[in-house]
Amino acid sequence: MWWWNKNDTYTVIAPNGMEVKFDKESNLIVSDKINKKGRKKFSKAVLDAREILDGSPYKDYKPSFYDPNPNAYGQTEYMQFKKWLDITYSAPPKGGISSWSKKEKAYYESLKDKRDRYIYLVKRSNLKSTMIDIPEDAMVRADKKGRLTKPEYAHIYDKVSANVNTFKSRLFAGEWKISAGILGNRGAFANASSAGFKAREIQALFLSAQLGNLRAIDTMCDFYIYGSYFLGLNENLQRSMEFKQLFSHIPSVLTLAKDSVFRDDLTKKEKELIYASPPFDEYGMIPYLDEVVGVDWVMDFNQGGLVMNPSGSLHRYLYSLIRKGKILDPRDPKATEETREEFMALVKKEILEYAEMFHLGGFPEEFTEKDMSLYVDSTLLEAKIMSLTPPEGYPNAPYYYTPEELKRLYESGKLDKKLNPTIPAMYKENFPKDLKEKIEEYALKHNITD
């Protein structure tokens, strides 16, 4: 048994919220169940991860809680809360989540350059690069032949290009692809696997489709039918069909392929036919895809500044139980209060089993130097992802709460009204400030009101 005087230690909050004791003199984790292997490297990883999280641009975020108690006039905020509560019983209504306001649409449509619209949609998504700093001026600077229009950013493009196909891990590869997407490769967003960060992955895929990537639309069709739970989604045949029907009004294109219009060998003429038809805009994008098809609730256990299951292992476990009929997805139309409560009770129990044991202060004996290095690098990357994730998540990948969870939070005065997914995108707490200023300025100039 190892003992330390509490006056000789200090506490650090690990990425998953666990309190970890550190020795003041050595800056090493202390515990009565210490893993000695790589103790120094492991301890430093926890400290570095904490530093990254503390440096989040959202670190000063302050929630605003619904007050369930009547005010001096006997009124409560229940009706505001109820709008959020009611839509959790089924799939969200089209255009009902992080919607486009009249002001925002007007400003977006005033942008008459493809690059400007691309940058707007990327910034609106709130996806940021975790791998390399990308100034806005560096975005979408490659012409049709791959030549940079601003050579001073060659080092950024070269670094992303050199790493985008890394075999280091799925998470690293996914994050490099998000960086590539931000630089202008819309197809890279569609392949940006984010392991347990499900909302991030769905937002990247949805953004790829908004930017006009046909392959992303095809992928969404499949994900709603096959293995969708690995992405934190519920199986939804209707949603899959809605994606397929995006092109049902173009018979001449549909005859080109029996099952899909998403072949890689589409000719230039065939693509022009597709892009010349709604819902595509004149630049081949579908900015209002959420109004055409809609979005769905995403089950993501990494939120609120906590990295609870970065690998997605808990999703895989739950998915296996759903497939065996042992539990029912709470978003399933057949779900009841009883089945939802059963599901969430299981999640709360199992998430502790899948959590990282930071208090052990070291690595298992079987870990090699390579294993330890990957663990450290992954821990820091996970912290970086969480530090750059807005508290309300992403506009087209809303976090899922069961109705019962929301009720409990509301009744206890712990439900943050800023996280209400029905708030129009431009009025959310962390909508890009520069975009909002431009939207408001344009709306004022053209007398546009919401």
C-alpha positions as CSV (number, residue, x, y, z in Angstrom):
1,M,0.0,0.0,0.0
2,W,1.3,3.4,-0.9
3,W,0.4,6.4,1.3
4,W,0.7,10.1,0.8
5,N,-0.1,13.0,3.1
6,K,-2.9,15.0,1.4
7,N,-0.9,18.2,2.0
8,D,1.8,16.8,-0.3
9,T,-0.6,16.3,-3.2
10,Y,-2.8,18.3,-5.6
11,T,-5.8,17.3,-7.7
12,V,-6.1,17.3,-11.4
13,I,-9.4,16.7,-13.3
14,A,-8.6,14.1,-16.0
15,P,-10.3,14.3,-19.5
16,N,-13.2,12.1,-18.3
17,G,-13.9,14.2,-15.2
18,M,-12.1,11.8,-12.8
19,E,-10.2,13.4,-10.0
20,V,-6.5,12.3,-10.0
21,K,-4.1,13.0,-7.2
22,F,-0.6,14.2,-8.1
23,D,2.5,14.4,-5.9
24,K,3.5,18.1,-5.6
25,E,7.2,17.4,-5.7
26,S,7.5,14.9,-8.5
27,N,4.3,15.8,-10.5
28,L,3.5,12.0,-10.7
29,I,0.2,10.4,-10.2
30,V,-0.2,8.9,-6.7
31,S,-2.6,6.0,-5.9
32,D,-2.8,2.9,-3.8
33,K,-3.2,0.9,-7.1
34,I,-0.4,2.4,-9.1
35,N,0.8,1.0,-12.4
36,K,4.5,1.7,-12.4
37,K,5.3,1.1,-16.1
38,G,5.7,4.5,-17.9
39,R,4.5,6.3,-14.9
40,K,6.3,9.5,-15.8
41,K,5.0,9.5,-19.4
42,F,1.5,8.6,-18.3
43,S,1.4,11.3,-15.6
44,K,2.6,14.0,-18.1
45,A,-0.1,12.9,-20.6
46,V,-2.8,13.6,-18.0
47,L,-1.3,17.0,-17.1
48,D,-0.9,18.0,-20.8
49,A,-4.4,16.9,-21.6
50,R,-5.7,19.0,-18.8
51,E,-3.8,22.0,-20.1
52,I,-5.3,21.5,-23.6
53,L,-8.8,21.3,-22.1
54,D,-8.2,24.4,-20.0
55,G,-7.1,26.3,-23.1
56,S,-10.4,25.6,-24.9
57,P,-11.9,28.6,-26.7
58,Y,-15.1,27.7,-24.8
59,K,-13.6,27.6,-21.4
60,D,-15.5,30.7,-20.3
61,Y,-18.9,29.3,-21.4
62,K,-21.5,29.9,-18.8
63,P,-24.8,27.9,-18.9
64,S,-28.2,29.5,-18.5
65,F,-30.6,27.1,-16.7
66,Y,-34.3,26.9,-17.1
67,D,-36.1,27.8,-13.9
68,P,-38.9,25.4,-13.2
69,N,-40.2,27.5,-10.3
70,P,-42.9,30.1,-10.9
71,N,-41.8,33.8,-10.9
72,A,-43.6,36.6,-9.1
73,Y,-46.4,36.4,-11.7
74,G,-46.8,32.7,-11.4
75,Q,-45.2,32.0,-14.8
76,T,-42.6,29.4,-15.5
77,E,-40.4,28.6,-18.5
78,Y,-42.1,25.3,-19.1
79,M,-43.6,26.2,-22.5
80,Q,-40.1,27.1,-23.8
81,F,-38.8,23.8,-22.5
82,K,-41.7,21.8,-23.9
83,K,-40.8,22.6,-27.5
84,W,-37.5,20.8,-26.9
85,L,-39.1,18.0,-25.0
86,D,-41.8,17.3,-27.5
87,I,-39.4,16.7,-30.4
88,T,-37.4,14.1,-28.5
89,Y,-40.1,11.5,-28.8
90,S,-39.4,11.1,-32.5
91,A,-37.0,12.1,-35.2
92,P,-36.6,15.9,-35.4
93,P,-38.8,17.8,-37.8
94,K,-37.1,18.9,-41.1
95,G,-35.5,22.3,-40.7
96,G,-36.4,22.2,-37.0
97,I,-32.8,21.8,-35.6
98,S,-30.3,24.7,-35.8
99,S,-32.5,26.2,-38.6
100,W,-31.5,28.8,-41.1
101,S,-33.1,32.1,-40.3
102,K,-34.3,34.5,-43.0
103,K,-31.4,36.8,-42.2
104,E,-28.8,34.0,-42.5
105,K,-30.3,32.6,-45.8
106,A,-30.3,36.1,-47.3
107,Y,-26.7,36.7,-46.5
108,Y,-25.6,33.2,-47.7
109,E,-27.4,33.7,-51.0
110,S,-25.7,37.1,-51.4
111,L,-22.4,35.2,-51.6
112,K,-21.7,34.9,-55.4
113,D,-18.5,33.0,-55.2
114,K,-18.1,29.2,-54.8
115,R,-15.2,29.6,-52.5
116,D,-17.0,32.0,-50.2
117,R,-20.0,29.7,-49.9
118,Y,-17.7,26.7,-49.2
119,I,-15.9,28.6,-46.4
120,Y,-19.3,29.8,-45.0
121,L,-20.7,26.2,-44.7
122,V,-17.4,25.0,-43.1
123,K,-17.4,27.8,-40.6
124,R,-21.2,27.3,-39.9
125,S,-20.5,23.6,-39.1
126,N,-18.2,24.7,-36.3
127,L,-15.7,21.9,-37.3
128,K,-12.2,23.1,-36.6
129,S,-8.8,21.5,-37.4
130,T,-7.2,19.7,-34.5
131,M,-4.0,18.8,-36.4
132,I,-2.8,22.0,-37.8
133,D,-3.7,25.7,-37.6
134,I,-5.5,26.7,-40.8
135,P,-6.1,30.5,-41.3
136,E,-9.3,31.3,-43.1
137,D,-7.2,32.9,-45.9
138,A,-5.6,29.5,-46.5
139,M,-8.9,27.7,-47.1
140,V,-9.9,26.5,-50.6
141,R,-6.8,27.8,-52.3
142,A,-6.2,25.0,-54.8
143,D,-7.5,25.5,-58.4
144,K,-9.0,22.8,-60.6
145,K,-5.5,21.5,-61.5
146,G,-4.4,21.4,-57.9
147,R,-2.2,24.5,-58.1
148,L,-2.2,26.8,-55.1
149,T,-3.4,30.3,-55.7
150,K,-1.5,31.4,-52.6
151,P,1.8,29.6,-52.5
152,E,2.6,31.0,-49.1
153,Y,0.3,28.3,-47.7
154,A,2.0,25.4,-49.4
155,H,3.5,24.2,-46.1
156,I,-0.1,23.7,-44.7
157,Y,-1.3,21.8,-47.8
158,D,1.8,19.7,-48.0
159,K,1.6,18.7,-44.3
160,V,-2.1,17.7,-44.6
161,S,-1.4,15.9,-47.9
162,A,1.4,13.9,-46.3
163,N,-0.7,12.8,-43.3
164,V,-4.2,12.4,-44.6
165,N,-3.8,8.7,-45.3
166,T,-1.9,7.9,-42.0
167,F,-2.2,4.5,-40.6
168,K,-1.5,5.7,-37.0
169,S,-5.2,5.2,-36.0
170,R,-8.7,5.7,-37.4
171,L,-9.0,8.8,-35.2
172,F,-5.8,10.4,-36.4
173,A,-6.7,9.6,-40.0
174,G,-10.2,11.1,-39.5
175,E,-8.8,14.3,-38.0
176,W,-6.4,14.8,-40.9
177,K,-9.3,14.3,-43.3
178,I,-11.3,17.0,-41.5
179,S,-8.2,19.3,-42.0
180,A,-8.2,18.3,-45.7
181,G,-11.9,19.1,-46.0
182,I,-11.4,22.5,-44.4
183,L,-8.7,23.2,-47.1
184,G,-11.2,22.4,-49.8
185,N,-11.4,18.6,-50.3
186,R,-15.1,18.1,-49.7
187,G,-14.9,14.4,-50.2
188,A,-12.4,14.1,-47.3
189,F,-15.2,15.1,-44.9
190,A,-17.2,12.0,-45.9
191,N,-14.4,9.7,-44.7
192,A,-13.5,11.5,-41.5
193,S,-14.0,8.7,-38.9
194,S,-13.9,10.2,-35.4
195,A,-14.1,6.9,-33.4
196,G,-16.3,7.7,-30.4
197,F,-16.8,11.3,-31.3
198,K,-20.0,10.5,-33.1
199,A,-21.5,14.0,-33.5
200,R,-18.3,15.2,-35.0
201,E,-18.2,12.4,-37.5
202,I,-21.9,12.9,-38.5
203,Q,-21.4,16.7,-38.9
204,A,-18.4,16.1,-41.2
205,L,-20.4,13.6,-43.3
206,F,-23.4,16.0,-43.4
207,L,-21.2,18.9,-44.4
208,S,-19.7,16.9,-47.2
209,A,-23.2,16.3,-48.6
210,Q,-24.1,20.0,-48.1
211,L,-21.0,20.9,-50.2
212,G,-22.4,18.7,-53.0
213,N,-20.4,15.5,-52.6
214,L,-22.6,12.8,-54.1
215,R,-20.6,10.0,-52.4
216,A,-21.5,11.5,-49.0
217,I,-25.2,11.3,-49.9
218,D,-24.8,7.7,-51.0
219,T,-23.0,7.0,-47.7
220,M,-25.8,8.5,-45.7
221,C,-28.3,6.3,-47.5
222,D,-26.4,3.2,-46.4
223,F,-25.6,4.3,-42.8
224,Y,-29.3,4.7,-42.0
225,I,-29.8,1.0,-42.9
226,Y,-26.5,-0.8,-42.2
227,G,-24.5,-0.3,-39.0
228,S,-25.8,3.1,-38.4
229,Y,-25.5,2.7,-34.6
230,F,-21.7,2.7,-35.0
231,L,-22.2,6.4,-35.9
232,G,-24.4,7.0,-33.0
233,L,-27.5,7.0,-35.3
234,N,-30.7,5.0,-35.1
235,E,-31.6,2.8,-38.1
236,N,-34.1,4.9,-40.1
237,L,-35.3,3.5,-43.4
238,Q,-37.5,6.5,-44.1
239,R,-34.5,8.8,-43.7
240,S,-32.5,6.6,-46.1
241,M,-35.2,6.8,-48.7
242,E,-35.3,10.6,-48.3
243,F,-31.7,10.8,-49.2
244,K,-32.2,8.5,-52.2
245,Q,-35.2,10.6,-53.4
246,L,-33.1,13.7,-53.6
247,F,-32.6,12.8,-57.3
248,S,-35.9,11.1,-58.0
249,H,-37.1,14.0,-60.0
250,I,-34.3,13.5,-62.6
251,P,-35.5,10.3,-64.5
252,S,-32.9,10.7,-67.2
253,V,-30.2,10.4,-64.6
254,L,-31.8,7.7,-62.6
255,T,-31.8,5.4,-65.7
256,L,-28.0,5.7,-65.9
257,A,-27.7,3.3,-62.9
258,K,-30.2,0.8,-61.6
259,D,-29.7,1.5,-57.9
260,S,-28.0,4.8,-57.6
261,V,-26.8,8.0,-59.3
262,F,-23.7,8.0,-57.1
263,R,-21.3,6.2,-59.4
264,D,-17.7,7.3,-59.6
265,D,-17.8,7.3,-63.4
266,L,-20.5,9.9,-64.0
267,T,-19.7,11.9,-67.0
268,K,-19.4,15.7,-67.0
269,K,-22.7,16.0,-68.8
270,E,-24.4,13.7,-66.3
271,K,-23.0,15.8,-63.4
272,E,-24.2,19.0,-65.0
273,L,-27.7,17.6,-65.3
274,I,-27.7,16.7,-61.6
275,Y,-26.2,20.0,-60.4
276,A,-28.6,22.0,-62.6
277,S,-31.6,20.7,-60.6
278,P,-32.9,21.5,-57.2
279,P,-32.0,21.1,-54.3
280,F,-28.5,22.0,-55.7
281,D,-27.7,25.6,-55.9
282,E,-25.9,27.2,-58.8
283,Y,-22.5,26.0,-57.4
284,G,-23.5,22.4,-57.0
285,M,-24.1,22.6,-53.2
286,I,-27.1,21.7,-51.0
287,P,-26.8,24.3,-48.2
288,Y,-30.3,23.7,-47.0
289,L,-30.0,19.9,-46.8
290,D,-31.4,19.9,-43.3
291,E,-34.7,21.3,-44.7
292,V,-34.8,18.9,-47.6
293,V,-34.0,15.7,-45.7
294,G,-33.6,16.7,-42.0
295,V,-31.1,15.6,-39.4
296,D,-31.3,13.0,-36.6
297,W,-30.4,12.6,-33.0
298,V,-26.8,11.5,-32.4
299,M,-25.9,9.4,-29.3
300,D,-22.5,10.7,-28.3
301,F,-21.0,10.0,-24.9
302,N,-18.3,12.7,-25.3
303,Q,-19.8,16.0,-24.5
304,G,-20.0,18.7,-21.9
305,G,-16.2,19.0,-21.9
306,L,-15.8,15.3,-20.9
307,V,-14.1,12.6,-22.9
308,M,-16.0,9.5,-21.7
309,N,-15.7,7.0,-24.5
310,P,-13.3,8.2,-27.2
311,S,-12.9,4.8,-28.9
312,G,-16.6,4.2,-29.5
313,S,-16.3,0.8,-27.7
314,L,-19.5,1.4,-25.7
315,H,-21.4,2.0,-29.0
316,R,-20.2,-1.3,-30.3
317,Y,-21.3,-3.1,-27.1
318,L,-24.7,-1.5,-27.1
319,Y,-25.1,-2.2,-30.8
320,S,-24.5,-5.9,-30.2
321,L,-27.2,-6.0,-27.6
322,I,-29.6,-4.1,-29.8
323,R,-28.9,-6.6,-32.6
324,K,-29.6,-9.5,-30.3
325,G,-32.9,-7.9,-29.2
326,K,-31.8,-7.6,-25.6
327,I,-32.3,-3.8,-25.5
328,L,-34.2,-1.3,-27.6
329,D,-32.7,1.8,-29.0
330,P,-34.5,4.7,-27.1
331,R,-35.0,6.5,-30.5
332,D,-36.8,3.5,-31.9
333,P,-40.4,4.2,-32.7
334,K,-41.4,1.2,-30.6
335,A,-39.5,2.6,-27.5
336,T,-41.4,3.3,-24.4
337,E,-40.6,5.1,-21.2
338,E,-39.7,1.8,-19.6
339,T,-37.4,0.7,-22.4
340,R,-35.7,4.1,-22.6
341,E,-35.0,4.1,-18.9
342,E,-33.7,0.5,-19.1
343,F,-31.3,1.6,-21.9
344,M,-30.0,4.7,-20.1
345,A,-29.5,2.8,-16.8
346,L,-27.3,0.3,-18.7
347,V,-25.4,3.2,-20.3
348,K,-24.7,4.7,-16.9
349,K,-23.5,1.4,-15.5
350,E,-21.4,0.4,-18.5
351,I,-19.7,3.7,-19.2
352,L,-17.8,3.4,-15.9
353,E,-16.5,0.0,-17.2
354,Y,-15.3,1.5,-20.4
355,A,-13.8,4.7,-18.9
356,E,-10.1,5.3,-18.9
357,M,-8.5,4.5,-15.5
358,F,-6.3,7.5,-15.2
359,H,-5.8,7.1,-11.4
360,L,-3.7,4.0,-12.1
361,G,-1.0,6.3,-13.2
362,G,0.8,4.0,-15.6
363,F,0.5,1.5,-18.4
364,P,-0.3,-2.3,-18.3
365,E,2.9,-4.4,-18.3
366,E,2.2,-5.8,-21.8
367,F,2.4,-2.3,-23.4
368,T,5.3,-1.8,-25.7
369,E,7.0,1.6,-26.3
370,K,4.9,2.0,-29.4
371,D,1.7,1.3,-27.5
372,M,2.6,3.8,-24.9
373,S,3.4,6.5,-27.4
374,L,0.1,5.9,-29.3
375,Y,-1.8,6.1,-26.0
376,V,-0.2,9.4,-25.1
377,D,-0.7,10.9,-28.5
378,S,-4.3,9.7,-28.6
379,T,-5.1,11.1,-25.2
380,L,-3.8,14.5,-26.2
381,L,-5.7,14.4,-29.6
382,E,-8.9,13.4,-27.8
383,A,-8.5,16.4,-25.4
384,K,-7.9,18.7,-28.4
385,I,-11.1,17.5,-30.1
386,M,-13.1,18.0,-26.9
387,S,-11.5,21.4,-26.4
388,L,-12.7,22.5,-29.9
389,T,-16.2,21.0,-29.6
390,P,-18.8,23.7,-28.8
391,P,-20.9,23.0,-25.7
392,E,-24.0,22.8,-27.8
393,G,-22.3,20.4,-30.3
394,Y,-22.7,20.8,-34.0
395,P,-25.7,22.2,-35.9
396,N,-26.5,19.1,-38.0
397,A,-25.7,16.5,-35.4
398,P,-27.8,17.2,-32.4
399,Y,-27.0,15.4,-29.1
400,Y,-29.7,12.9,-28.0
401,Y,-31.4,13.1,-24.7
402,T,-34.3,10.9,-23.7
403,P,-37.5,12.8,-22.8
404,E,-37.1,11.4,-19.2
405,E,-33.6,12.8,-18.9
406,L,-34.7,16.2,-20.1
407,K,-37.6,16.2,-17.6
408,R,-35.3,15.3,-14.7
409,L,-32.8,18.0,-15.7
410,Y,-35.5,20.6,-16.1
411,E,-37.2,19.8,-12.8
412,S,-33.9,20.0,-10.9
413,G,-33.0,23.3,-12.5
414,K,-30.0,21.8,-14.3
415,L,-31.1,22.0,-17.9
416,D,-29.1,24.6,-19.9
417,K,-31.4,26.5,-22.2
418,K,-28.5,27.5,-24.4
419,L,-28.2,23.8,-25.5
420,N,-31.8,23.8,-26.9
421,P,-31.3,22.4,-30.4
422,T,-34.3,24.2,-31.8
423,I,-32.5,27.6,-31.5
424,P,-31.7,28.9,-35.0
425,A,-28.1,28.4,-35.9
426,M,-27.1,32.1,-36.0
427,Y,-28.5,32.7,-32.5
428,K,-26.6,29.9,-30.8
429,E,-24.0,30.9,-28.2
430,N,-21.0,29.8,-30.3
431,F,-22.1,30.6,-33.8
432,P,-19.0,32.2,-35.5
433,K,-19.1,35.9,-34.3
434,D,-17.7,37.3,-37.6
435,L,-20.4,35.5,-39.6
436,K,-23.1,36.8,-37.3
437,E,-21.9,40.4,-37.6
438,K,-21.9,40.2,-41.4
439,I,-25.4,38.6,-41.4
440,E,-26.8,41.3,-39.1
441,E,-25.1,44.1,-41.1
442,Y,-26.5,42.7,-44.4
443,A,-30.0,42.2,-42.8
444,L,-30.0,45.8,-41.5
445,K,-28.9,47.2,-44.9
446,H,-31.7,45.3,-46.8
447,N,-34.4,45.6,-44.1
448,I,-34.6,41.8,-43.5
449,T,-36.1,40.6,-40.2
450,D,-36.7,37.1,-38.7
